[in-house]
């Protein structure tokens, strides 16, 4: 396998030109050729990601067999593209070969997918993916010295194992993101293995790579969940708001053209059609860079980069400056006498224009808040346009917008104050209790992960000038992850209502929930309150995970207790751990203290 050279948006196309629309413009030809070259050099990595995401339980050895088969297939098609097998869509070829592996579909329970064809099979494989990866063993780790020895002696094997383990634990992350993570991982390994203090180097350099993966994973699952639960229209409005804030000088017609490209991109990516995903991603970046003079002044350097690198650069670029001639408010949506007639003539275009105009004037607001305002405006016009004097009714729309923004702002301010009062650990325990009470049906690992991500939102945002938008955006991603990607996911009636009723108001809905009344706790088990000396041998991070898991399981078991009573039991646990780990005989101490913790 050749070195993974490219980062940013990596393009996954096979060599099946018969199934693609060939480019005609010089810039498109250059893009197509560089994509083909990348695939030639990295087909093994791409196959590893696809297979590990589709069949998460598969062994590394099973994955190696498929990689070998796909490389041979690629070589045959490069030698003779007229072969019948080379006219198939890449994703169909991959799934054909997965289903043809002897005994694999029965062993890993996906034979029902192999009985389907085309889009139905593709969707079946997608719905078969599991977000909760608690069934997998812990992520294998090597100490830095072993890692460097492995890298120096067999770089390919180390990177293959890394991609395999990361991909099967992140089944909904798009392949370009995982390839970027792999490229960053190799950069870290290459650099740190030359350092004397390898441990510190790996710990420090790995943090931004992990953050990058978590951020893209959360966002991609969030938008895909919106698409599958609410349809293309919601994704359309999300990106009208996103792109209007990022590119405030763009013309509306140009914006809609770009949004349509972005929305169609998610159609392919979210369903797992990797080829369509990458083709549309390339189309979006070409679109932006071909019109950069009319879109943004901040992306010139990005567009000068090579095609696979420029996507990441554009995404990370700053919001463009607000046009100097842009008024503080667009009066036509509240002051015009003909608002109802314009709405009735073309509702989708009318509300798209409103979202565009309001979003580019309010770069300080979060995307969820902008979508809430759009919904409030829709509801307001639904009422006002049925009155005798519609203009007199919707003239006060701005007051309604300000009212909901003020309400959302106060909620964020209260949460940040809560963070300042409780501290990071105290806030985490607060959210572990809260999330477990409203969604106790989720696995312990899922709830611990959600609690950590909620705390990350506050620790990241509560000291920033753009505190409101930052907290609201990140907290909304956490609730999006709670709701999941799959449209058929169910938790409990109240949580399901929040997940599926109104995308814009999902977070306020969850904030109003109380403990789930339909939940039946598991039978009491003293095992939960039995601890051993190995608790004291855990490293700080592992001890924290054990502590978090204990709290979640405690809430699941004693669901009827108040937050204060649960906190008291948890304090008993923390005191017992502290006391026993300092004792001469921790095991004896735990035998004496454990029965007291649950009482």
C-alpha positions as CSV (number, residue, x, y, z in Angstrom):
1,X,0.0,0.0,0.0
2,X,1.3,3.4,-0.9
3,X,1.5,6.3,1.5
4,X,-1.8,8.0,2.3
5,X,-0.8,11.5,1.0
6,X,-4.0,13.5,1.0
7,X,-6.0,15.1,3.7
8,X,-9.2,17.1,3.8
9,X,-11.9,15.9,1.5
10,X,-10.7,12.5,0.1
11,X,-12.6,11.2,-2.9
12,X,-13.9,7.7,-3.1
13,X,-14.6,6.8,-6.7
14,X,-13.5,3.5,-8.3
15,X,-12.5,3.2,-11.9
16,X,-15.9,2.7,-13.4
17,X,-16.1,5.5,-15.8
18,X,-19.1,3.9,-17.6
19,X,-21.2,4.6,-14.5
20,X,-20.2,8.2,-14.2
21,X,-20.9,11.4,-16.0
22,X,-17.5,12.3,-17.5
23,X,-16.3,15.9,-17.0
24,X,-15.9,18.3,-19.9
25,X,-14.6,21.5,-18.3
26,X,-10.8,21.8,-17.8
27,X,-11.1,22.3,-14.0
28,X,-13.5,19.3,-13.8
29,X,-11.1,17.1,-15.8
30,X,-8.2,18.1,-13.4
31,X,-10.4,17.1,-10.5
32,X,-11.4,13.8,-12.0
33,X,-7.8,12.9,-12.9
34,X,-6.5,13.6,-9.4
35,X,-9.3,11.6,-7.9
36,X,-8.5,8.6,-10.1
37,X,-4.9,8.8,-9.1
38,X,-5.7,8.9,-5.4
39,X,-7.9,5.9,-5.7
40,X,-5.3,3.9,-7.5
41,X,-2.9,4.5,-4.6
42,X,-5.4,4.0,-1.7
43,X,-8.0,1.5,-2.7
44,X,-7.1,-0.7,0.3
45,X,-7.8,2.0,2.8
46,X,-11.1,2.8,1.2
47,X,-12.2,-0.9,1.3
48,X,-11.2,-1.2,4.9
49,X,-13.4,1.7,5.9
50,X,-16.4,0.6,3.9
51,X,-16.3,-3.0,5.1
52,X,-15.6,-2.1,8.8
53,X,-18.6,0.2,8.8
54,X,-20.9,-2.2,7.1
55,X,-19.9,-5.3,9.1
56,X,-18.6,-3.9,12.4
57,X,-18.3,-7.4,14.0
58,X,-16.1,-8.7,11.2
59,X,-12.5,-9.7,12.1
60,X,-9.4,-8.0,10.8
61,X,-8.6,-11.3,8.9
62,X,-12.0,-11.3,7.2
63,X,-11.5,-7.7,6.2
64,X,-8.1,-8.6,4.7
65,X,-9.7,-11.1,2.4
66,X,-12.1,-8.5,1.0
67,X,-9.3,-6.0,0.5
68,X,-7.4,-8.6,-1.5
69,X,-10.5,-9.3,-3.6
70,X,-11.2,-5.6,-4.3
71,X,-7.6,-4.9,-5.3
72,X,-7.8,-7.8,-7.8
73,X,-11.1,-6.4,-9.1
74,X,-9.6,-3.0,-9.5
75,X,-6.6,-4.4,-11.4
76,X,-8.9,-6.3,-13.8
77,X,-11.0,-3.2,-14.5
78,X,-8.0,-1.0,-15.0
79,X,-6.6,-3.5,-17.5
80,X,-9.9,-3.9,-19.4
81,X,-12.8,-1.5,-18.5
82,X,-15.1,-3.3,-21.0
83,X,-15.5,-6.3,-18.8
84,X,-19.2,-6.6,-17.7
85,X,-18.3,-6.5,-14.0
86,X,-16.7,-3.1,-14.5
87,X,-20.0,-1.4,-15.5
88,X,-21.5,-1.9,-12.0
89,X,-21.8,0.9,-9.5
90,X,-18.9,0.7,-7.0
91,X,-21.1,0.3,-3.9
92,X,-23.0,-2.5,-5.5
93,X,-19.7,-4.3,-6.3
94,X,-18.5,-3.9,-2.7
95,X,-21.8,-5.3,-1.3
96,X,-21.8,-8.1,-3.9
97,X,-18.4,-9.2,-2.7
98,X,-19.3,-8.9,1.0
99,X,-22.4,-11.1,0.5
100,X,-20.4,-13.6,-1.5
101,X,-17.9,-14.2,1.3
102,X,-18.6,-17.7,2.5
103,X,-20.5,-17.9,5.7
104,X,-20.0,-14.2,6.5
105,X,-23.6,-13.0,6.3
106,X,-24.9,-15.8,8.5
107,X,-22.1,-15.4,11.0
108,X,-22.6,-11.7,11.5
109,X,-26.4,-11.6,10.9
110,X,-26.8,-9.6,7.7
111,X,-28.1,-12.3,5.4
112,X,-31.4,-10.4,5.2
113,X,-29.6,-7.6,3.5
114,X,-28.0,-9.9,0.9
115,X,-31.4,-11.1,-0.2
116,X,-32.2,-7.5,-1.4
117,X,-30.9,-5.6,-4.4
118,X,-29.8,-2.1,-5.4
119,X,-31.1,0.7,-3.2
120,X,-33.0,-1.6,-0.9
121,X,-29.9,-3.6,-0.1
122,X,-27.9,-0.3,0.3
123,X,-30.4,1.0,2.8
124,X,-30.5,-2.4,4.6
125,X,-26.8,-2.3,5.1
126,X,-27.1,1.3,6.3
127,X,-29.9,0.5,8.9
128,X,-27.8,-2.5,10.0
129,X,-25.1,-0.2,11.3
130,X,-25.0,0.1,15.1
131,X,-24.2,3.5,16.8
132,X,-23.8,1.9,20.2
133,X,-20.5,-0.1,19.9
134,X,-20.5,-1.5,23.4
135,X,-20.6,-5.0,21.8
136,X,-17.0,-4.4,20.5
137,X,-14.0,-5.0,22.7
138,X,-12.1,-2.0,24.1
139,X,-10.1,0.0,21.6
140,X,-6.7,-1.8,21.5
141,X,-3.9,0.4,22.6
142,X,-0.1,0.2,22.4
143,X,2.3,2.1,24.6
144,X,4.3,4.7,22.5
145,X,7.4,2.6,22.3
146,X,5.5,-0.4,20.9
147,X,3.5,1.9,18.6
148,X,6.7,3.4,17.1
149,X,8.3,-0.1,16.7
150,X,5.1,-1.2,14.9
151,X,5.2,1.9,12.7
152,X,8.9,1.4,11.8
153,X,8.7,-2.3,11.2
154,X,5.3,-2.5,9.4
155,X,3.7,0.9,8.8
156,X,1.0,-0.6,6.5
157,X,-0.2,-3.1,9.1
158,X,-0.4,-0.4,11.8
159,X,-2.4,2.0,9.7
160,X,-4.7,-0.8,8.4
161,X,-5.4,-1.8,12.0
162,X,-6.0,1.8,13.1
163,X,-8.4,2.5,10.2
164,X,-10.3,-0.8,10.8
165,X,-10.7,-0.1,14.6
166,X,-11.7,3.5,14.1
167,X,-14.1,2.9,11.2
168,X,-16.1,0.1,12.9
169,X,-16.5,2.3,16.0
170,X,-17.7,5.2,13.9
171,X,-20.0,3.6,11.4
172,X,-21.8,6.8,10.3
173,X,-18.7,8.9,9.8
174,X,-18.1,9.7,6.1
175,X,-15.1,8.0,4.5
176,X,-13.3,11.3,3.6
177,X,-13.3,12.2,7.3
178,X,-11.9,8.9,8.4
179,X,-9.1,9.1,5.7
180,X,-8.3,12.5,7.0
181,X,-8.0,11.2,10.5
182,X,-5.7,8.4,9.3
183,X,-3.5,10.9,7.6
184,X,-3.3,13.0,10.8
185,X,-2.6,9.9,12.8
186,X,0.3,9.0,10.6
187,X,1.7,12.6,10.9
188,X,1.5,12.3,14.7
189,X,3.2,8.9,14.7
190,X,5.9,10.0,12.3
191,X,6.7,13.1,14.4
192,X,6.4,11.6,17.9
193,X,8.5,8.6,17.1
194,X,11.4,10.9,16.6
195,X,10.9,12.6,20.0
196,X,12.6,11.5,23.2
197,X,9.5,12.0,25.3
198,X,7.1,9.9,23.1
199,X,4.4,9.6,25.8
200,X,3.9,13.3,26.1
201,X,4.1,13.9,22.4
202,X,1.4,11.3,21.6
203,X,-0.9,12.5,24.4
204,X,-0.6,16.2,23.2
205,X,-0.7,15.6,19.5
206,X,-3.5,13.1,19.5
207,X,-6.0,15.5,21.2
208,X,-6.8,17.6,18.1
209,X,-7.1,14.5,15.9
210,X,-9.6,13.0,18.4
211,X,-11.5,16.3,18.6
212,X,-11.6,16.5,14.8
213,X,-13.1,13.0,14.6
214,X,-15.7,13.7,17.3
215,X,-16.8,17.0,15.8
216,X,-17.3,15.7,12.3
217,X,-18.9,12.5,13.6
218,X,-21.5,14.5,15.7
219,X,-22.3,16.9,12.9
220,X,-22.6,14.2,10.2
221,X,-24.9,12.1,12.3
222,X,-26.9,15.1,13.3
223,X,-27.6,16.2,9.7
224,X,-28.2,12.6,8.6
225,X,-30.7,12.1,11.4
226,X,-32.5,15.3,10.4
227,X,-32.6,14.1,6.8
228,X,-33.9,10.6,7.6
229,X,-36.5,11.7,10.2
230,X,-37.7,15.0,8.7
231,X,-36.8,14.8,5.0
232,X,-34.8,16.9,2.5
233,X,-36.6,20.1,3.2
234,X,-35.2,20.4,6.8
235,X,-31.6,19.8,5.5
236,X,-32.3,22.5,2.9
237,X,-33.2,25.1,5.5
238,X,-30.3,24.1,7.8
239,X,-27.9,24.9,5.0
240,X,-29.7,28.1,3.9
241,X,-29.0,29.3,7.4
242,X,-25.5,27.9,7.6
243,X,-24.4,29.3,4.2
244,X,-26.2,32.6,4.6
245,X,-24.2,33.2,7.8
246,X,-20.9,32.1,6.3
247,X,-21.4,33.9,3.0
248,X,-23.6,36.9,3.7
249,X,-22.9,38.7,0.4
250,X,-24.0,35.8,-1.7
251,X,-27.1,36.4,-3.9
252,X,-30.2,34.4,-3.1
253,X,-30.3,32.7,-6.5
254,X,-26.7,31.6,-6.1
255,X,-27.3,30.5,-2.6
256,X,-30.3,28.2,-3.6
257,X,-28.2,26.6,-6.3
258,X,-25.4,25.9,-3.8
259,X,-27.8,24.6,-1.2
260,X,-29.3,22.2,-3.7
261,X,-25.9,20.8,-4.4
262,X,-25.2,20.5,-0.6
263,X,-28.6,18.8,0.1
264,X,-28.1,16.3,-2.7
265,X,-24.7,15.6,-1.3
266,X,-26.2,14.5,2.0
267,X,-28.7,12.3,0.2
268,X,-25.9,10.0,-1.0
269,X,-23.7,10.3,2.0
270,X,-26.3,9.6,4.6
271,X,-27.6,6.5,2.8
272,X,-24.1,5.1,2.5
273,X,-23.7,5.5,-1.2
274,X,-20.1,6.6,-1.0
275,X,-19.6,7.2,-4.7
276,X,-22.5,9.6,-4.9
277,X,-21.4,11.2,-1.7
278,X,-18.0,12.0,-3.0
279,X,-19.1,13.1,-6.5
280,X,-21.5,15.6,-4.9
281,X,-18.9,16.8,-2.4
282,X,-16.6,17.5,-5.3
283,X,-19.4,19.3,-7.1
284,X,-20.1,21.5,-4.1
285,X,-16.4,22.6,-3.8
286,X,-16.1,23.2,-7.5
287,X,-19.3,25.3,-7.3
288,X,-18.0,27.5,-4.5
289,X,-14.5,28.0,-6.0
290,X,-15.8,28.8,-9.5
291,X,-18.0,31.6,-8.0
292,X,-15.8,32.7,-5.2
293,X,-15.9,36.4,-6.2
294,X,-19.6,36.5,-5.7
295,X,-19.7,34.1,-2.7
296,X,-16.9,35.0,-0.3
297,X,-13.6,37.0,0.0
298,X,-12.3,34.5,2.6
299,X,-11.8,31.4,0.5
300,X,-9.3,32.5,-2.2
301,X,-6.3,30.7,-0.6
302,X,-8.5,27.6,0.0
303,X,-9.5,27.5,-3.7
304,X,-5.8,27.6,-4.7
305,X,-5.1,24.4,-2.8
306,X,-5.3,21.0,-4.5
307,X,-8.8,19.7,-4.8
308,X,-8.7,17.1,-2.1
309,X,-7.4,19.6,0.4
310,X,-9.5,22.6,-0.3
311,X,-12.8,21.3,1.1
312,X,-11.5,21.2,4.7
313,X,-10.0,24.6,4.2
314,X,-13.3,26.1,3.0
315,X,-15.2,24.5,5.9
316,X,-12.8,25.9,8.4
317,X,-12.6,29.4,6.9
318,X,-14.1,32.3,8.8
319,X,-17.4,33.8,8.1
320,X,-17.3,36.5,5.4
321,X,-17.7,40.2,6.5
322,X,-21.2,41.5,6.5
323,X,-21.9,43.7,3.5
324,X,-21.7,47.4,4.5
325,X,-25.0,48.2,2.7
326,X,-26.9,45.4,4.4
327,X,-29.7,47.0,6.6
328,X,-30.1,45.8,10.1
329,X,-33.5,44.3,9.3
330,X,-35.4,43.3,6.2
331,X,-38.7,45.2,6.4
332,X,-40.5,43.5,3.6
333,X,-41.3,40.5,5.8
334,X,-43.1,42.5,8.5
335,X,-44.1,45.8,6.9
336,X,-45.4,44.9,3.5
337,X,-49.1,44.8,2.9
338,X,-48.7,41.8,0.6
339,X,-46.9,39.3,2.8
340,X,-49.7,36.8,2.8
341,X,-50.1,36.9,-1.0
342,X,-46.3,36.4,-1.5
343,X,-46.3,33.5,0.9
344,X,-49.3,31.8,-0.8
345,X,-47.8,32.3,-4.3
346,X,-44.7,30.1,-3.5
347,X,-44.3,29.2,0.2
348,X,-41.0,27.3,-0.1
349,X,-39.3,30.2,-1.9
350,X,-40.8,32.8,0.4
351,X,-39.6,31.1,3.6
352,X,-36.2,30.3,2.0
353,X,-35.8,34.1,1.3
354,X,-36.8,34.9,4.8
355,X,-34.3,32.4,6.3
356,X,-31.6,33.8,4.0
357,X,-32.3,37.5,4.9
358,X,-32.6,36.9,8.6
359,X,-29.6,34.5,8.9
360,X,-27.1,36.8,7.1
361,X,-28.2,39.7,9.3
362,X,-27.7,37.6,12.5
363,X,-24.3,35.8,12.5
364,X,-24.4,35.8,16.3
365,X,-27.4,33.4,16.4
366,X,-27.1,29.6,16.4
367,X,-28.5,27.5,13.6
368,X,-31.1,26.0,15.8
369,X,-32.3,29.4,16.9
370,X,-32.6,30.6,13.3
371,X,-34.7,27.6,12.5
372,X,-36.9,28.3,15.5
373,X,-37.4,31.8,14.3
374,X,-38.4,30.5,10.9
375,X,-40.9,28.2,12.5
376,X,-42.3,31.0,14.6
377,X,-42.7,33.2,11.5
378,X,-44.5,30.3,9.7
379,X,-46.9,29.8,12.6
380,X,-47.5,33.6,13.0
381,X,-48.4,34.0,9.3
382,X,-50.7,30.9,9.5
383,X,-52.7,32.8,12.1
384,X,-52.3,36.3,10.8
385,X,-53.3,35.6,7.2
386,X,-56.6,34.2,8.5
387,X,-57.5,37.5,10.3
388,X,-59.4,40.5,9.0
389,X,-56.2,42.7,9.2
390,X,-53.1,40.5,8.5
391,X,-50.6,43.4,8.3
392,X,-51.7,44.7,11.7
393,X,-51.1,41.2,13.0
394,X,-47.7,40.3,11.5
395,X,-46.3,43.8,12.0
396,X,-45.2,42.6,15.5
397,X,-43.2,39.6,14.2
398,X,-39.9,41.1,15.3
399,X,-41.1,41.2,18.9
400,X,-41.9,37.4,18.6
401,X,-38.4,36.7,17.2
402,X,-36.8,38.7,19.9
403,X,-38.9,37.0,22.6
404,X,-37.8,33.5,21.5
405,X,-34.2,34.5,21.2
406,X,-34.3,36.1,24.7
407,X,-35.8,32.9,26.1
408,X,-33.0,30.7,24.4
409,X,-30.3,33.2,25.6
410,X,-31.5,33.0,29.2
411,X,-31.4,29.2,29.1
412,X,-27.8,29.2,27.9
413,X,-26.8,31.8,30.5
414,X,-28.4,29.7,33.2
415,X,-26.5,26.7,32.0
416,X,-23.2,28.5,31.9
417,X,-23.8,29.8,35.4
418,X,-24.6,26.2,36.5
419,X,-21.2,25.2,35.0
420,X,-19.4,28.0,36.9
421,X,-21.1,27.0,40.2
422,X,-20.7,23.2,39.9
423,X,-17.5,22.9,38.0
424,X,-16.7,20.4,35.2
425,X,-17.2,17.2,37.2
426,X,-20.3,18.5,39.1
427,X,-21.9,19.5,35.8
428,X,-21.2,16.2,34.3
429,X,-22.8,14.3,37.2
430,X,-25.8,16.7,36.8
431,X,-26.2,15.8,33.1
432,X,-25.6,12.1,33.7
433,X,-28.5,12.0,36.1
434,X,-30.7,14.2,33.9
435,X,-30.0,12.3,30.6
436,X,-30.4,8.9,32.3
437,X,-33.7,10.0,33.8
438,X,-35.2,11.1,30.5
439,X,-33.8,8.3,28.4
440,X,-33.0,5.3,30.8
441,X,-33.5,2.8,27.9
442,X,-30.2,3.9,26.3
443,X,-27.1,1.8,27.1
444,X,-24.8,2.9,29.9
445,X,-22.0,3.6,27.5
446,X,-24.3,5.8,25.3
447,X,-25.4,7.9,28.3
448,X,-21.9,8.3,29.6
449,X,-20.8,9.5,26.1
450,X,-23.7,11.9,25.9
451,X,-23.0,13.3,29.3
452,X,-19.3,13.9,28.4
453,X,-20.3,15.7,25.1
454,X,-22.8,17.9,26.9
455,X,-20.1,19.0,29.4
456,X,-17.7,19.6,26.5
457,X,-20.2,22.0,25.0
458,X,-20.1,24.1,28.2
459,X,-16.4,23.9,28.9
460,X,-15.8,24.9,25.3
461,X,-18.3,27.7,24.9
462,X,-19.1,29.3,28.3
463,X,-16.1,31.7,28.3
464,X,-16.4,32.7,24.6
465,X,-17.8,36.0,23.3
466,X,-20.1,34.0,21.0
467,X,-21.3,31.9,24.0
468,X,-24.9,31.6,23.0
469,X,-24.5,30.3,19.5
470,X,-21.6,28.0,20.5
471,X,-23.5,26.4,23.4
472,X,-26.8,26.1,21.5
473,X,-25.1,24.6,18.4
474,X,-23.1,22.0,20.3
475,X,-25.9,21.1,22.8
476,X,-28.2,20.6,19.8
477,X,-25.7,18.1,18.4
478,X,-25.8,16.1,21.6
479,X,-29.6,15.8,21.5
480,X,-29.3,14.9,17.8
481,X,-27.0,12.0,18.8
482,X,-29.4,11.0,21.5
483,X,-32.2,10.8,18.9
484,X,-29.9,8.8,16.6
485,X,-29.6,8.5,12.8
486,X,-32.0,5.7,12.2
487,X,-35.6,7.0,11.6
488,X,-37.0,3.8,13.3
489,X,-35.0,4.3,16.6
490,X,-37.3,4.4,19.6
491,X,-36.4,5.3,23.2
492,X,-39.6,6.1,25.1
493,X,-42.8,8.0,24.2
494,X,-41.7,11.3,25.6
495,X,-38.1,11.2,24.1
496,X,-39.5,10.0,20.8
497,X,-41.9,12.9,20.7
498,X,-39.0,15.4,21.1
499,X,-36.9,13.6,18.5
500,X,-39.6,13.4,15.8
501,X,-42.0,16.3,16.2
502,X,-40.1,19.4,15.4
503,X,-36.4,19.6,14.5
504,X,-36.0,23.2,15.4
505,X,-37.5,22.9,18.9
506,X,-35.9,19.6,19.8
507,X,-33.6,21.0,22.5
508,X,-36.3,23.1,24.3
509,X,-38.5,20.0,24.2
510,X,-35.9,17.8,25.9
511,X,-35.2,20.5,28.5
512,X,-38.8,20.4,29.6
513,X,-38.9,16.6,30.1
514,X,-39.1,14.9,33.5
515,X,-38.1,11.4,34.4
516,X,-39.6,8.8,32.1
517,X,-42.6,7.3,33.8
518,X,-42.8,4.3,31.5
519,X,-39.4,2.9,32.6
520,X,-39.3,-0.3,34.6
521,X,-35.9,-0.5,36.5
522,X,-34.0,-3.7,36.5
523,X,-34.2,-6.0,39.6
524,X,-32.0,-4.8,42.5
525,X,-28.5,-6.2,42.4
526,X,-26.0,-5.9,45.2
527,X,-23.3,-6.4,42.6
528,X,-23.7,-2.7,41.6
529,X,-22.6,-1.7,45.1
530,X,-19.8,-4.2,45.4
531,X,-16.3,-2.9,44.8
532,X,-12.9,-4.4,44.9
533,X,-9.3,-3.3,45.3
534,X,-8.8,-3.1,41.5
535,X,-10.8,0.1,41.6
536,X,-7.8,1.8,43.3
537,X,-5.5,0.5,40.6
538,X,-7.3,2.2,37.7
539,X,-5.6,5.1,36.0
540,X,-7.3,8.5,36.4
541,X,-9.2,8.3,33.1
542,X,-10.4,4.7,33.6
543,X,-11.4,5.4,37.2
544,X,-13.5,8.4,35.9
545,X,-15.2,6.1,33.4
546,X,-16.0,3.5,36.1
547,X,-17.3,6.4,38.3
548,X,-19.5,7.7,35.5
549,X,-20.8,4.2,34.7
550,X,-21.7,3.6,38.3
551,X,-23.7,6.8,38.5
552,X,-25.7,6.0,35.3
553,X,-26.4,2.4,36.5
554,X,-27.4,3.9,39.9
555,X,-29.9,6.2,38.3
556,X,-31.3,3.3,36.2
557,X,-31.7,1.1,39.3
558,X,-33.1,3.8,41.6
559,X,-35.0,5.8,39.0
560,X,-37.7,7.0,41.4
561,X,-35.2,8.9,43.7
562,X,-34.9,12.6,43.5
563,X,-31.7,14.2,42.1
564,X,-30.7,15.2,45.6
565,X,-31.1,11.6,46.9
566,X,-29.1,10.2,44.0
567,X,-26.4,12.7,44.6
568,X,-26.2,11.7,48.2
569,X,-25.8,8.0,47.3
570,X,-23.2,9.0,44.7
571,X,-21.3,11.0,47.4
572,X,-21.3,7.9,49.6
573,X,-19.7,6.0,46.8
574,X,-17.1,8.7,46.1
575,X,-16.2,8.8,49.9
576,X,-16.0,5.0,50.1
577,X,-13.6,4.9,47.1
578,X,-11.4,7.7,48.6
579,X,-11.4,6.1,52.0
580,X,-10.7,2.5,50.9
581,X,-8.0,3.4,48.4
582,X,-6.1,5.0,51.3
583,X,-6.6,2.1,53.6
584,X,-3.9,-0.6,54.3
585,X,-6.3,-3.2,52.9
586,X,-8.6,-1.8,50.3
587,X,-10.4,-5.1,49.7
588,X,-11.3,-5.4,53.4
589,X,-12.4,-1.8,53.4
590,X,-14.6,-2.2,50.3
591,X,-16.2,-5.3,51.9
592,X,-17.2,-3.2,54.8
593,X,-18.3,-0.1,52.9
594,X,-20.0,-1.5,49.8
595,X,-23.2,-2.6,51.6
596,X,-23.6,0.9,53.0
597,X,-23.5,2.7,49.7
598,X,-26.9,1.5,48.4
599,X,-28.7,2.2,51.6
